[in-house]
Amino acid sequence: MKTSASFFAVVASLMPTLTMGFVSAPWVIPNIPKNGLQDIIFPFSIADAPHKEGFYFRQQFAFNGRAEPAYTGLQPRPDDANGKPIINAALASFMPGTTSADSNCLPANDGRPGVRCSVDFSGPYDHVYNIEVRNTKGTTWNGTLVDAVTGQRVHVGSFTLPAGTGGIVGARDGFIEYFKWADGMTCAELPKTTIVFGTPKTMTHGAGAGSVGTAFDYGDCLGVSGFKEQKTALGTQVTVGLA
């Protein structure tokens, strides 16, 4: 288990035009406290994702009184030299004034404020993984990945937001992005993948589980990316890609 230097190098070097977004899946947790949630849990299932770099399955969230987004999610990686599957877990805040002394985190050096946190871990792709984002004290938040099958816990990262920042708001979106887009690549060459965005939940004041809305495709490959959606017991399953 280690911080992925390649993750920081690759993402930091990408310009927005080389990161292609394909799918959005809105989520909501109703009846939250006035100042927001003190924790949120995002389940992910990437059983059918290719074991290679390119896709970022992420959930976006934000904080009460602030518009700047934060993200957490999973990125497939190639298997290691011994054939063990590798997955990257990520956590980021792009709010100006975000700081971190966490060894898994670095400043967001792609022209945006904030910090990015990242860790590679070995785990089966067919397990459900929950990423828990919890307030630990004041405006400090911690991200932990939990294998829903084995209970394995992996520290992803932590950051401190500016003083006065509230809790997590009760609605945002999940996304599928592909950050290995190359000049001349066509939509028909997008690798096929499937992701389930699980229903988010929280322990804050008994607010409980939320819901995932209807996903939709968008962007330059709208209507030609192989997009399909169906509901599952976990949440919303999305398939995209043709290659």
NORJO-V68117 format. One record per backbone hydrogen bond with DSSP energy under -1.0 kcal/mol. NH is the residue of the N-H (numbers start at 0). CO is the residue of the C=O. E is the energy in kcal/mol with one decimal. If there is no record, write none. Layout:
BEGIN
nh: {NH NH}
co: {CO CO}
e: {E E}
END
This chain:
BEGIN
nh: {1 7 8 9 10 11 12 17 18 19 21 22 23 24 26 27 28 35 36 39 40 41 43 44 48 51 55 56 57 58 59 60 63 65 69 70 71 72 73 74 76 79 82 86 87 88 89 90 91 92 93 97 98 104 105 107 108 114 115 116 117 118 119 120 126 128 129 130 131 132 133 134 135 136 139 140 141 142 143 144 145 146 147 150 153 155 156 158 159 160 164 165 166 167 168 171 173 174 175 176 177 178 184 188 189 192 194 195 196 197 198 200 201 205 206 209 210 212 215 217 221 223 227 229 231 235 236 237 238 239 240 241 242}
co: {119 3 4 5 6 7 8 14 15 177 175 175 215 173 171 210 169 32 167 132 200 130 128 195 45 49 176 73 174 71 172 69 166 62 60 91 58 89 56 87 85 83 79 120 74 118 72 116 70 114 68 94 159 101 115 113 106 92 105 90 103 88 1 86 123 43 145 41 143 39 141 37 139 139 136 158 133 156 131 153 129 151 127 146 144 142 142 140 98 138 161 63 34 36 61 26 24 57 22 55 19 53 181 185 186 239 237 44 235 42 233 40 207 202 203 199 27 25 23 21 218 220 238 236 234 196 229 194 227 192 224 189 189}
e: {-1.4 -1.3 -2.4 -3.1 -2.5 -2.3 -1.3 -2.3 -1.5 -2.8 -2.4 -1.0 -2.5 -2.6 -2.2 -2.2 -3.2 -1.8 -3.0 -2.0 -2.7 -2.4 -2.3 -1.5 -2.0 -1.9 -2.4 -2.8 -2.1 -3.5 -3.1 -2.6 -3.7 -2.4 -2.9 -2.5 -1.8 -1.7 -2.2 -2.6 -1.5 -2.6 -2.2 -2.7 -3.0 -2.9 -2.5 -2.1 -2.6 -2.0 -2.0 -1.9 -2.4 -1.8 -2.7 -2.5 -1.1 -1.9 -2.9 -3.5 -2.1 -2.1 -3.6 -2.6 -1.2 -2.6 -2.8 -2.5 -3.3 -2.9 -2.6 -2.7 -2.5 -1.0 -2.5 -3.0 -2.9 -3.3 -2.4 -3.1 -3.1 -2.7 -2.8 -2.5 -2.9 -2.6 -1.3 -2.1 -3.1 -2.8 -1.8 -1.5 -3.2 -2.4 -2.3 -1.5 -2.4 -2.9 -1.8 -2.0 -2.7 -3.0 -2.2 -1.6 -1.4 -2.8 -2.5 -2.2 -2.5 -2.4 -2.5 -1.8 -1.1 -1.1 -2.6 -2.9 -2.3 -3.3 -2.3 -2.3 -1.7 -2.2 -2.2 -2.2 -3.0 -2.2 -3.1 -3.3 -2.5 -2.3 -4.1 -1.9 -2.5}
END
